[in-house]
Amino acid sequence: MTGRRKGGPLGEMISPRPPRGIFGRGDFLSNIKKSLNYAFLIVGGAGGGFATLPPVDEPAWRRLAVLNVLPATDSFGYIMTASISATLAGQAPGLWPSAPGRTVCGLRFASVDGAAAGAESGDGAESGDGAESGERLLHQPVLLAEAMEYLAVRGGGVYLDGTLGEGGHTLRVLELSGPDGVALGIDRDPRSLAVARRRLEGYGGRAITVHGNYSDMADIAAAHGVAGVAGILLDLGFSSRQIQGGGYGISFQADEPLDMRYDTGGPSAADLVNGVDERELANLIYEFGEERRSRAIARAIVSGRPVATTGQLAGIVARAVGGPRRGRHPATRTFQALRIAVNEELHHLSKGLRAVPGLLAPGGRCVVISYHSLEDRIVKEWAEVQSAQCVCPPGLPVCVCEHQPTLRPVRRRVVRPAAAEVAANPRSRSARLRVVERI
């Protein structure tokens, strides 16, 4: 095996330790009640001011099925530094009386029928439910305001979202690029795509949604007559629904068939862990998971075959390496490695990035949001090569490559989520945004 690669902690999976909320640790219901009673909205624009939420009585507020406190930018461009989203099992006095089924300041409220009893924020683009059970949770795109700022979205522009997910970023692009801007959204997960299509259907022909892989976005764009785009967005995370909704076999939070595929093509994670030899499995876990105990884990997996479920795999890894490390489940890195391998994520990322310069119009921008060091390293090195004047090997006395830069960095340093976003959406903590512009 090669030497250990550099890279920080990954943070893709959910810590079993409850996150610290805005009001600190403590009773969950008490903290929510504090959020309801004391949260305020700061509304930007002319005539902006403060508005406090009225107190909510105990019996009514206990009937809340889902509640999130999150920063958001509403549909009209107002900035809300603290906003309340709730799915109500009835009407809480003074709290938006007709909230079920209604959108208030860009926040979607729904009937409690079938709603989950709680929600966690998503690492990756969004948090939401599956197409099968309806859109029960408010979607939470990561670094939404920052992505829009660096994409420099303008009216009439053509934009490409290579990782459409459930449509959170694309929805905002369509709002900002109106009345005639166009967005092409691509996603390989048909279940997420179904949610996005319902969410964007009000934009008609301005929203083009395609089932496919962003690594093929050049061909997809050509097939739909899209060229010279003003901006490309790649959000490499995954949604809470893919972890919590079931059916993906991607998380150790629930014991279900081991799968991990975003779509149904190709071998599953179960095929992988039961089909490769111990050495190959150890190398895979080491390279894609940056897991130092990869040999011990691979040996334990081979000894425990056949491995059929996520719970079985998580238990095998935990017994092989011990308890939680830095508050994270010991199987976090192993699950990450298998997910990357099954979906060929790094291969598709490299291929997709190569298509970016040919798709962008001069002055067009590409924003990439990554969530672990392997992804970010690929994006960083790609941006450096594309913006370099020379790519000759070090030591040559003169340049012989004749390389011409195609991109320039808009910002050298990565953009990270603000503390408020991390507090509201703990899985956003590992997000890193990079942005380049076509020369």
Sine and cosine of phi, psi and omega as CSV:
sin_phi,cos_phi,sin_psi,cos_psi,sin_omega,cos_omega
0.00,0.00,0.47,-0.88,0.03,-1.00
-0.97,0.22,0.19,-0.98,0.03,-1.00
-0.90,0.43,0.28,-0.96,-0.07,-1.00
-0.93,0.36,0.76,-0.65,0.05,-1.00
-0.97,0.26,0.48,-0.88,0.10,-1.00
-0.97,0.23,0.44,-0.90,0.06,-1.00
0.34,-0.94,0.57,-0.82,-0.05,-1.00
-0.99,0.12,0.01,-1.00,0.05,-1.00
-0.88,0.48,0.51,-0.86,-0.22,-0.98
-1.00,-0.03,-0.78,0.63,0.11,-0.99
0.95,0.30,0.50,0.87,0.03,-1.00
-1.00,0.09,-0.57,0.82,-0.06,-1.00
-1.00,-0.09,0.21,-0.98,-0.14,-0.99
-1.00,0.05,0.74,-0.67,0.07,-1.00
-0.93,0.36,0.68,-0.74,0.07,-1.00
-0.93,0.36,-0.27,0.96,0.03,-1.00
-0.98,0.20,0.76,-0.65,-0.01,-1.00
-0.89,0.46,0.71,-0.71,-0.01,-1.00
-0.93,0.36,0.44,-0.90,0.06,-1.00
-0.97,0.24,0.82,-0.57,-0.03,-1.00
-1.00,0.07,-0.03,-1.00,-0.01,-1.00
-0.87,0.49,-0.55,0.83,-0.04,-1.00
-0.97,-0.23,0.29,0.96,0.02,-1.00
1.00,0.06,0.04,-1.00,0.02,-1.00
-0.95,0.30,0.17,-0.99,0.03,-1.00
0.65,-0.76,-0.22,-0.98,-0.02,-1.00
-0.86,0.50,0.80,-0.60,-0.08,-1.00
-0.85,0.52,-0.73,0.68,-0.03,-1.00
-0.92,0.39,-0.60,0.80,0.01,-1.00
-0.90,0.43,-0.66,0.75,0.00,-1.00
-0.91,0.42,-0.62,0.79,0.03,-1.00
-0.91,0.42,-0.65,0.76,-0.01,-1.00
-0.89,0.45,-0.63,0.78,0.07,-1.00
-0.88,0.47,-0.66,0.75,0.01,-1.00
-0.87,0.50,-0.68,0.74,-0.01,-1.00
-0.92,0.39,-0.66,0.76,-0.10,-1.00
-0.98,0.21,-0.50,0.86,-0.17,-0.99
-0.89,-0.46,-0.12,0.99,0.03,-1.00
-0.91,0.42,0.53,-0.85,0.02,-1.00
-0.69,-0.72,0.33,-0.94,0.03,-1.00
-0.93,-0.35,0.75,-0.67,0.16,-0.99
-0.96,-0.28,0.93,-0.37,-0.10,-0.99
-0.98,-0.18,0.85,-0.53,-0.03,-1.00
-0.99,0.15,0.10,-1.00,0.05,-1.00
1.00,-0.03,0.06,-1.00,-0.02,-1.00
-0.88,0.48,0.71,-0.70,0.03,-1.00
0.98,0.20,0.16,0.99,-0.01,-1.00
-0.91,0.42,0.43,-0.90,0.01,-1.00
-0.22,-0.97,-0.35,-0.94,-0.05,-1.00
-0.95,-0.30,0.57,-0.82,0.09,-1.00
-0.62,-0.78,0.85,-0.53,0.00,-1.00
-0.99,-0.14,0.54,-0.84,0.05,-1.00
-0.98,0.18,0.67,-0.74,0.04,-1.00
-0.93,0.36,0.43,-0.90,0.04,-1.00
-0.85,0.53,0.51,-0.86,0.02,-1.00
-0.91,-0.42,0.77,-0.64,-0.07,-1.00
-0.95,0.31,0.43,-0.90,-0.12,-0.99
-0.84,0.54,-0.77,0.64,-0.06,-1.00
-0.87,0.49,-0.64,0.77,-0.05,-1.00
-0.95,0.31,-0.68,0.74,-0.10,-1.00
-0.96,0.28,-0.42,0.91,0.07,-1.00
-0.93,0.37,-0.25,0.97,0.02,-1.00
-1.00,0.08,0.03,1.00,0.07,-1.00
-0.91,0.42,0.75,-0.66,0.00,-1.00
-1.00,0.00,-0.65,0.76,-0.02,-1.00
-0.64,-0.77,0.70,-0.72,0.06,-1.00
-0.59,-0.81,0.70,-0.71,0.08,-1.00
-0.78,-0.63,0.60,-0.80,0.17,-0.99
-0.94,-0.34,0.87,-0.50,-0.09,-1.00
-0.49,-0.87,0.48,-0.87,0.16,-0.99
-0.97,0.26,0.53,-0.85,-0.03,-1.00
-0.42,-0.91,0.34,-0.94,0.15,-0.99
-0.89,-0.46,0.87,-0.50,-0.14,-0.99
-0.99,0.15,0.03,-1.00,-0.11,-0.99
-0.91,0.42,-0.30,0.95,-0.07,-1.00
-0.97,-0.25,0.14,0.99,0.08,-1.00
1.00,0.01,0.01,1.00,0.06,-1.00
-0.97,0.26,0.56,-0.83,0.01,-1.00
-0.98,-0.18,0.81,-0.59,0.04,-1.00
-0.92,-0.40,0.93,-0.37,-0.03,-1.00
-0.97,0.22,-0.36,0.93,0.14,-0.99
-0.58,-0.81,0.85,-0.53,-0.02,-1.00
-0.73,-0.68,0.41,-0.91,-0.07,-1.00
-0.90,-0.44,0.78,-0.62,0.08,-1.00
-0.86,-0.51,0.78,-0.63,-0.04,-1.00
-0.60,-0.80,0.62,-0.78,0.17,-0.98
-0.98,-0.21,0.87,-0.48,-0.20,-0.98
-0.98,-0.19,0.63,-0.78,0.12,-0.99
-0.99,-0.17,0.66,0.75,-0.08,-1.00
0.62,-0.79,-0.07,-1.00,-0.05,-1.00
-0.97,-0.24,0.92,-0.39,0.09,-1.00
-0.98,0.20,0.78,-0.62,-0.06,-1.00
-0.82,0.57,0.78,-0.62,0.07,-1.00
0.99,0.16,-0.08,1.00,-0.07,-1.00
-0.94,-0.34,0.99,0.11,0.00,-1.00
0.72,0.70,0.98,0.21,-0.21,-0.98
-0.77,0.63,-0.57,0.82,-0.02,-1.00
-0.95,-0.30,0.65,0.76,-0.14,-0.99
-0.88,0.48,-0.68,0.73,-0.07,-1.00
-0.84,0.54,0.78,-0.62,0.04,-1.00
0.99,0.17,0.14,0.99,-0.11,-0.99
-0.88,-0.47,0.53,-0.85,0.09,-1.00
-0.97,-0.25,0.83,-0.56,0.00,-1.00
-0.85,-0.53,0.85,-0.52,0.00,-1.00
0.78,0.62,0.62,0.78,0.03,-1.00
0.99,0.13,0.04,1.00,-0.01,-1.00
-0.98,-0.20,0.77,-0.64,-0.07,-1.00
-1.00,-0.05,0.81,-0.59,0.08,-1.00
-0.94,-0.35,0.57,-0.82,-0.05,-1.00
-0.69,-0.72,0.26,-0.96,0.05,-1.00
-0.90,0.43,0.50,-0.87,-0.02,-1.00
-0.97,0.25,-0.19,0.98,-0.05,-1.00
-0.83,0.56,0.88,-0.47,0.04,-1.00
0.97,0.23,0.08,1.00,-0.07,-1.00
-0.96,0.29,0.47,-0.88,0.06,-1.00
-0.95,0.33,0.40,-0.92,-0.02,-1.00
-0.99,0.13,-0.12,0.99,0.01,-1.00
-0.19,-0.98,0.19,-0.98,-0.04,-1.00
-0.54,-0.84,0.48,-0.88,0.12,-0.99
-0.88,-0.47,0.47,-0.88,-0.02,-1.00
-0.97,0.23,0.48,-0.88,-0.14,-0.99
-1.00,-0.03,0.65,-0.76,0.18,-0.98
-1.00,0.01,0.95,-0.32,-0.16,-0.99
0.81,-0.59,-0.39,-0.92,-0.19,-0.98
-0.90,0.43,-0.73,0.68,-0.29,-0.96
-0.51,-0.86,0.13,-0.99,0.18,-0.98
-0.84,-0.55,0.76,-0.65,-0.04,-1.00
-0.08,-1.00,0.19,-0.98,0.02,-1.00
-1.00,-0.06,0.17,-0.98,-0.02,-1.00
-0.98,0.20,0.25,-0.97,0.00,-1.00
-0.90,0.44,-0.48,0.88,-0.06,-1.00
-0.93,0.35,-0.56,0.83,-0.11,-0.99
-0.95,-0.31,0.08,1.00,0.04,-1.00
1.00,0.00,0.24,-0.97,-0.02,-1.00
-1.00,0.02,1.00,0.05,-0.15,-0.99
-1.00,-0.03,-0.37,0.93,-0.03,-1.00
-0.91,-0.41,0.50,-0.87,0.04,-1.00
-0.93,0.36,0.76,-0.65,0.04,-1.00
-0.94,0.33,0.61,-0.79,-0.06,-1.00
-0.78,-0.63,0.99,0.13,0.04,-1.00
-0.89,0.45,0.69,-0.72,-0.01,-1.00
-0.98,0.20,0.64,-0.77,0.04,-1.00
0.78,0.63,0.67,0.74,-0.08,-1.00
-0.88,0.48,-0.80,0.60,-0.04,-1.00
-0.89,0.45,-0.65,0.76,-0.02,-1.00
-0.92,0.39,-0.64,0.77,0.02,-1.00
-0.89,0.45,-0.67,0.74,0.02,-1.00
-0.92,0.39,-0.62,0.78,0.01,-1.00
-0.88,0.47,-0.74,0.67,-0.08,-1.00
-0.98,0.18,-0.39,0.92,0.16,-0.99
-0.95,0.31,-0.35,0.94,-0.03,-1.00
0.81,0.59,0.80,0.60,-0.06,-1.00
-0.89,0.45,0.73,-0.69,-0.02,-1.00
-0.71,-0.70,0.35,-0.94,0.00,-1.00
-0.87,0.49,0.68,-0.73,0.04,-1.00
0.99,0.14,-0.03,1.00,-0.02,-1.00
-0.97,0.24,0.35,-0.94,0.08,-1.00
-0.94,-0.33,0.80,-0.60,-0.10,-0.99
-0.78,-0.63,0.47,-0.88,-0.01,-1.00
-0.80,-0.59,0.85,-0.52,0.09,-1.00
-0.96,-0.28,0.97,-0.23,-0.07,-1.00
-0.97,0.25,-0.23,0.97,0.01,-1.00
-0.77,-0.64,0.93,0.37,-0.14,-0.99
-0.83,0.56,-0.64,0.77,-0.06,-1.00
0.85,0.53,-0.78,-0.62,0.01,-1.00
-0.98,-0.17,0.24,0.97,0.22,-0.98
1.00,-0.01,0.18,0.98,-0.08,-1.00
-0.89,0.46,-0.77,0.64,0.02,-1.00
-0.93,0.38,-0.68,0.74,-0.04,-1.00
-0.90,0.44,-0.60,0.80,0.05,-1.00
-0.84,0.55,-0.69,0.72,0.00,-1.00
-0.94,0.35,-0.60,0.80,0.06,-1.00
-0.87,0.50,-0.69,0.72,0.00,-1.00
-0.91,0.41,-0.61,0.80,0.06,-1.00
-0.89,0.46,-0.70,0.71,-0.09,-1.00
-0.98,0.20,-0.40,0.92,-0.06,-1.00
-0.99,-0.12,0.11,0.99,0.00,-1.00
-0.90,0.43,0.32,-0.95,0.12,0.99
-1.00,0.00,-0.11,0.99,-0.12,-0.99
-0.78,-0.63,0.26,0.96,0.08,-1.00
-0.93,0.36,0.43,-0.90,-0.06,-1.00
-0.81,-0.58,0.63,-0.78,0.07,-1.00
-0.79,-0.61,0.79,-0.61,0.12,-0.99
-0.98,-0.19,0.89,-0.46,-0.01,-1.00
-0.93,-0.38,0.73,-0.68,-0.05,-1.00
-0.83,-0.56,0.70,-0.72,0.12,-0.99
-0.48,-0.88,0.59,-0.81,-0.04,-1.00
-1.00,0.02,-0.20,0.98,-0.02,-1.00
-1.00,-0.09,0.95,-0.31,-0.06,-1.00
-0.90,0.44,-0.45,0.89,0.01,-1.00
-0.95,0.30,-0.68,0.74,0.09,-1.00
-0.91,0.41,-0.63,0.78,-0.03,-1.00
-0.88,0.47,-0.61,0.79,0.02,-1.00
-0.89,0.45,-0.64,0.77,0.05,-1.00
-0.91,0.42,-0.71,0.70,-0.01,-1.00
-0.89,0.47,-0.65,0.76,-0.02,-1.00
-0.89,0.46,-0.66,0.75,0.05,-1.00
-0.91,0.41,-0.59,0.80,-0.05,-1.00
-0.95,0.32,-0.52,0.86,-0.10,-1.00
-0.97,-0.24,0.04,1.00,-0.13,-0.99
-0.88,0.47,-0.42,0.91,0.00,-1.00
-0.93,0.37,-0.22,0.98,-0.01,-1.00
-1.00,-0.06,0.01,1.00,0.10,-1.00
0.83,0.56,-0.74,-0.68,-0.06,-1.00
-0.95,0.32,-0.15,0.99,0.06,-1.00
-0.95,0.31,-0.37,0.93,0.01,-1.00
-0.94,-0.33,0.92,-0.39,0.04,-1.00
-0.95,-0.31,0.88,-0.48,-0.03,-1.00
-0.89,-0.45,0.71,-0.70,-0.12,-0.99
-0.71,-0.70,0.71,-0.71,0.14,-0.99
-0.99,0.13,0.90,-0.43,-0.02,-1.00
0.02,-1.00,-0.13,-0.99,-0.03,-1.00
-0.92,-0.39,0.69,-0.73,-0.04,-1.00
-0.90,0.43,-0.28,0.96,0.09,-1.00
-0.91,0.42,-0.34,0.94,0.05,-1.00
-0.97,-0.24,0.37,0.93,-0.15,-0.99
-0.92,0.39,-0.43,0.90,0.06,-1.00
-0.90,0.45,-0.72,0.69,0.01,-1.00
-0.93,0.38,-0.64,0.77,0.00,-1.00
-0.90,0.43,-0.70,0.72,0.01,-1.00
-0.89,0.46,-0.68,0.73,0.00,-1.00
-0.89,0.46,-0.63,0.78,-0.01,-1.00
-0.91,0.42,-0.42,0.91,-0.01,-1.00
-0.96,-0.28,0.24,0.97,0.07,-1.00
0.93,0.36,0.44,0.90,-0.02,-1.00
-0.98,-0.19,0.83,-0.56,0.01,-1.00
-0.48,-0.88,0.32,-0.95,0.02,-1.00
0.83,0.56,0.78,0.63,-0.10,-0.99
-0.97,0.25,0.50,-0.87,-0.01,-1.00
-0.99,0.14,-0.34,0.94,-0.02,-1.00
-0.25,-0.97,0.57,-0.82,0.07,-1.00
-0.81,-0.58,0.73,-0.68,0.03,-1.00
-0.86,-0.51,0.76,-0.65,0.11,-0.99
-0.80,-0.60,0.93,-0.36,0.09,-1.00
-0.96,-0.29,0.95,-0.31,-0.20,-0.98
-1.00,0.08,0.14,0.99,0.01,-1.00
-1.00,0.09,-0.05,-1.00,0.08,-1.00
-0.76,-0.65,0.28,-0.96,-0.16,-0.99
-1.00,-0.01,0.30,-0.95,0.07,-1.00
-0.87,0.50,-0.56,0.83,-0.01,-1.00
-0.88,0.48,-0.57,0.82,0.00,-1.00
-0.94,0.35,-0.40,0.92,0.07,-1.00
-1.00,0.00,-0.73,0.68,-0.17,-0.99
-1.00,-0.07,-0.39,0.92,-0.14,-0.99
-0.96,0.27,-0.32,0.95,-0.01,-1.00
1.00,0.09,0.41,-0.91,0.07,-1.00
0.99,-0.11,-0.20,0.98,0.00,-1.00
-0.99,-0.14,-0.41,0.91,-0.04,-1.00
0.85,0.52,0.67,0.74,-0.15,-0.99
-0.93,-0.37,-0.19,0.98,-0.15,-0.99
-0.76,-0.65,0.49,-0.87,0.07,-1.00
-1.00,0.05,0.09,1.00,0.02,-1.00
-0.96,0.28,-0.38,0.92,0.03,-1.00
-0.70,-0.72,0.57,-0.82,0.01,-1.00
-1.00,0.01,0.96,-0.28,-0.01,-1.00
-0.57,-0.82,0.20,-0.98,-0.03,-1.00
-0.80,0.60,0.72,-0.69,-0.05,-1.00
-0.96,0.29,0.92,-0.39,-0.09,-1.00
-0.74,-0.67,-0.96,0.29,0.06,-1.00
0.97,0.23,-0.01,1.00,0.02,-1.00
-0.98,0.17,0.66,-0.75,0.10,-0.99
-0.97,0.26,-0.52,0.85,0.13,-0.99
-0.82,-0.57,-0.12,-0.99,-0.13,-0.99
-0.99,-0.14,0.06,1.00,-0.01,-1.00
-1.00,0.08,0.52,-0.86,0.08,-1.00
0.99,0.14,0.11,-0.99,-0.02,-1.00
-0.94,0.34,0.49,-0.87,0.03,-1.00
-1.00,0.00,0.10,-1.00,0.06,-1.00
-0.90,0.44,-0.56,0.83,0.05,-1.00
-0.89,0.45,-0.66,0.75,0.06,-1.00
-0.87,0.50,-0.64,0.77,-0.05,-1.00
-0.93,0.36,-0.79,0.61,-0.09,-1.00
-0.94,0.35,-0.40,0.92,0.01,-1.00
-0.99,-0.10,-0.15,0.99,-0.14,-0.99
-0.93,-0.38,-0.38,0.92,-0.04,-1.00
-1.00,-0.10,0.34,-0.94,-0.01,-1.00
-0.98,0.21,0.19,-0.98,-0.12,-0.99
-0.88,0.48,-0.66,0.75,-0.04,-1.00
-0.91,0.41,-0.70,0.71,0.01,-1.00
-0.90,0.44,-0.63,0.78,0.02,-1.00
-0.91,0.42,-0.66,0.75,0.03,-1.00
-0.90,0.44,-0.68,0.74,0.02,-1.00
-0.89,0.46,-0.65,0.76,0.00,-1.00
-0.88,0.47,-0.74,0.67,-0.03,-1.00
-0.91,0.42,-0.57,0.82,0.01,-1.00
-0.94,0.34,-0.74,0.67,-0.09,-1.00
-0.95,0.30,-0.70,0.71,-0.08,-1.00
-1.00,-0.01,-0.34,0.94,0.01,-1.00
-0.94,-0.34,-0.14,0.99,-0.08,-1.00
0.77,0.64,0.70,0.71,-0.08,-1.00
-0.99,-0.17,0.90,-0.43,-0.05,-1.00
-0.93,0.36,-0.44,0.90,-0.01,-1.00
-1.00,-0.10,0.49,0.87,-0.12,-0.99
-0.88,0.48,-0.60,0.80,-0.02,-1.00
-0.91,0.41,-0.69,0.72,0.02,-1.00
-0.90,0.43,-0.64,0.77,0.00,-1.00
-0.92,0.40,-0.71,0.70,0.01,-1.00
-0.88,0.47,-0.65,0.76,0.02,-1.00
-0.89,0.46,-0.66,0.75,0.00,-1.00
-0.93,0.37,-0.62,0.79,0.01,-1.00
-0.91,0.42,-0.71,0.70,0.00,-1.00
-0.89,0.46,-0.64,0.77,0.03,-1.00
-0.93,0.38,-0.47,0.88,-0.04,-1.00
-1.00,-0.05,0.06,1.00,-0.01,-1.00
-0.89,0.46,0.52,-0.86,0.00,1.00
-0.98,0.19,0.62,-0.79,0.04,-1.00
-0.97,-0.24,0.87,-0.50,-0.14,-0.99
-0.91,-0.42,-0.40,0.92,-0.11,-0.99
-0.76,-0.65,0.31,-0.95,0.03,-1.00
-0.90,0.43,-0.63,0.77,0.01,-1.00
-0.90,0.43,-0.64,0.76,0.02,-1.00
-0.90,0.44,-0.71,0.71,0.00,-1.00
-0.90,0.44,-0.71,0.71,0.00,-1.00
-0.87,0.50,-0.64,0.77,0.03,-1.00
-0.91,0.41,-0.65,0.76,0.03,-1.00
-0.88,0.48,-0.72,0.69,-0.02,-1.00
-0.91,0.42,-0.68,0.73,-0.01,-1.00
-0.87,0.48,-0.66,0.76,0.02,-1.00
-0.93,0.37,-0.48,0.87,-0.04,-1.00
-0.97,0.22,-0.55,0.84,-0.12,-0.99
-0.87,-0.49,-0.11,0.99,0.02,-1.00
0.98,-0.18,-0.26,-0.97,-0.11,-0.99
-0.98,0.20,-0.20,-0.98,-0.04,-1.00
-0.83,0.55,0.58,-0.82,0.04,-1.00
-0.88,-0.47,0.85,-0.53,-0.05,-1.00
0.81,0.59,0.61,0.79,0.07,-1.00
0.99,0.17,0.07,1.00,-0.03,-1.00
-0.93,-0.37,0.49,-0.87,0.03,-1.00
-0.87,0.48,0.67,-0.74,-0.04,-1.00
-0.89,0.45,-0.29,0.96,0.00,-1.00
-1.00,-0.02,0.04,1.00,-0.08,-1.00
-0.82,0.58,-0.78,0.62,-0.06,-1.00
-0.94,0.35,-0.58,0.82,0.04,-1.00
-0.91,0.41,-0.69,0.72,0.04,-1.00
-0.89,0.45,-0.64,0.77,0.04,-1.00
-0.88,0.48,-0.72,0.70,-0.04,-1.00
-0.88,0.48,-0.69,0.72,-0.01,-1.00
-0.92,0.39,-0.64,0.77,0.02,-1.00
-0.90,0.44,-0.68,0.73,0.02,-1.00
-0.89,0.46,-0.68,0.73,-0.03,-1.00
-0.93,0.38,-0.72,0.70,-0.05,-1.00
-0.88,0.48,-0.67,0.75,-0.06,-1.00
-1.00,-0.08,0.02,1.00,-0.01,-1.00
0.77,0.64,0.72,0.70,-0.16,-0.99
-0.89,0.45,-0.68,0.74,-0.05,-1.00
-0.95,0.31,-0.57,0.82,0.09,-1.00
-0.89,0.46,-0.73,0.69,-0.01,-1.00
-0.92,0.40,-0.57,0.82,0.04,-1.00
-0.89,0.45,-0.75,0.66,-0.01,-1.00
-0.87,0.49,-0.69,0.72,0.00,-1.00
-0.91,0.41,-0.67,0.74,0.01,-1.00
-0.90,0.44,-0.66,0.75,0.00,-1.00
-0.89,0.45,-0.57,0.82,0.01,-1.00
-0.89,0.46,-0.42,0.91,-0.02,-1.00
-0.99,0.10,-0.23,0.97,-0.14,-0.99
-0.87,0.48,-0.78,0.63,-0.06,-1.00
-0.85,0.53,-0.58,0.81,-0.01,-1.00
-0.96,0.29,-0.33,0.94,-0.01,-1.00
-1.00,-0.02,-0.51,0.86,-0.10,-1.00
-0.98,0.21,0.65,-0.76,0.19,-0.98
-0.97,0.24,0.38,-0.93,0.08,-1.00
-0.81,0.59,0.77,-0.64,-0.06,-1.00
1.00,0.05,-0.16,0.99,0.05,-1.00
-0.94,0.33,0.45,-0.90,-0.09,-1.00
-0.86,-0.52,0.47,-0.89,0.11,-0.99
-0.85,-0.53,0.80,-0.59,0.05,-1.00
-0.92,-0.40,0.80,-0.61,0.02,-1.00
-0.84,-0.54,0.79,-0.61,0.05,-1.00
-0.93,-0.36,0.89,-0.45,0.01,-1.00
-0.92,-0.40,0.20,-0.98,-0.14,-0.99
-0.74,-0.67,-0.06,1.00,0.12,-0.99
-0.49,-0.87,0.20,-0.98,-0.18,-0.98
-0.91,0.42,-0.51,0.86,0.01,-1.00
-0.90,0.44,-0.73,0.68,0.04,-1.00
-0.89,0.45,-0.76,0.65,-0.09,-1.00
-0.89,0.45,-0.58,0.82,0.02,-1.00
-0.89,0.45,-0.67,0.74,0.02,-1.00
-0.90,0.44,-0.71,0.70,-0.01,-1.00
-0.90,0.45,-0.70,0.71,-0.03,-1.00
-0.89,0.46,-0.74,0.67,-0.03,-1.00
-0.92,0.40,-0.62,0.79,0.05,-1.00
-0.88,0.47,-0.72,0.70,-0.01,-1.00
-0.90,0.44,-0.63,0.78,0.02,-1.00
-0.90,0.43,-0.68,0.74,0.00,-1.00
-0.92,0.39,-0.71,0.71,-0.05,-1.00
-0.92,0.39,-0.38,0.92,-0.02,-1.00
-0.98,-0.21,-0.01,1.00,-0.07,-1.00
-0.99,0.16,0.53,-0.85,0.10,-0.99
-0.98,0.18,-0.47,0.88,-0.04,-1.00
-0.60,-0.80,0.68,-0.74,0.03,-1.00
-0.84,-0.55,0.38,0.93,0.05,-1.00
-0.91,0.42,0.47,-0.88,0.09,-1.00
-0.87,0.49,0.56,-0.83,0.02,-1.00
-0.86,0.51,0.57,-0.82,0.07,-1.00
0.98,-0.22,-0.29,0.96,0.03,-1.00
-0.94,0.33,0.68,-0.73,-0.05,-1.00
-0.93,0.36,-0.49,0.87,0.03,-1.00
-0.69,-0.73,0.38,-0.92,0.02,-1.00
-0.97,0.23,0.76,-0.65,0.04,-1.00
-0.82,-0.57,0.07,1.00,-0.11,-0.99
-0.99,0.14,-0.41,0.91,-0.05,-1.00
0.81,0.58,0.50,0.86,0.00,-1.00
-0.95,0.31,0.68,-0.74,0.07,-1.00
-0.90,-0.43,0.83,-0.56,0.00,-1.00
-0.91,0.42,0.59,-0.81,0.02,-1.00
-0.93,-0.36,-0.33,0.94,-0.07,-1.00
-0.74,-0.67,0.33,-0.94,0.15,-0.99
-0.74,-0.68,0.59,-0.81,0.03,-1.00
-0.95,0.32,0.74,-0.67,0.10,-1.00
-0.98,0.17,-0.54,0.84,0.00,-1.00
-0.56,-0.83,0.78,-0.63,-0.04,-1.00
-0.96,0.29,-0.66,0.75,-0.05,-1.00
-1.00,0.06,0.45,-0.89,0.06,-1.00
-0.95,0.30,0.45,-0.90,0.09,-1.00
-0.98,-0.18,0.77,-0.64,0.00,-1.00
-0.90,-0.44,0.38,-0.93,0.02,-1.00
-0.89,0.45,0.56,-0.83,0.08,-1.00
-0.93,0.36,0.32,-0.95,-0.03,-1.00
-0.85,0.53,-0.60,0.80,-0.02,-1.00
-0.90,0.43,-0.63,0.77,0.00,-1.00
-0.93,0.37,-0.65,0.76,0.02,-1.00
-0.90,0.44,-0.62,0.78,0.03,-1.00
-0.90,0.44,-0.61,0.79,-0.02,-1.00
-0.99,0.14,-0.49,0.87,-0.08,-1.00
-0.69,-0.73,0.99,0.12,-0.14,-0.99
-0.84,0.55,-0.53,0.85,-0.03,-1.00
-0.96,0.29,-0.12,0.99,0.08,-1.00
-0.98,0.18,-0.13,0.99,-0.16,-0.99
-0.87,0.49,-0.47,0.88,-0.05,-1.00
-1.00,-0.05,0.04,1.00,-0.07,-1.00
-0.93,0.36,0.63,-0.77,0.03,-1.00
-0.69,-0.73,0.83,-0.55,-0.03,-1.00
-0.96,-0.28,0.75,-0.66,0.12,-0.99
-0.83,-0.56,0.52,-0.85,-0.07,-1.00
-0.64,-0.77,0.69,-0.72,0.06,-1.00
-0.73,-0.68,0.29,-0.96,-0.04,-1.00
-0.77,-0.64,0.64,-0.77,0.01,-1.00
-0.95,0.33,0.73,-0.69,0.02,-1.00
-0.99,0.17,0.00,0.00,0.00,0.00
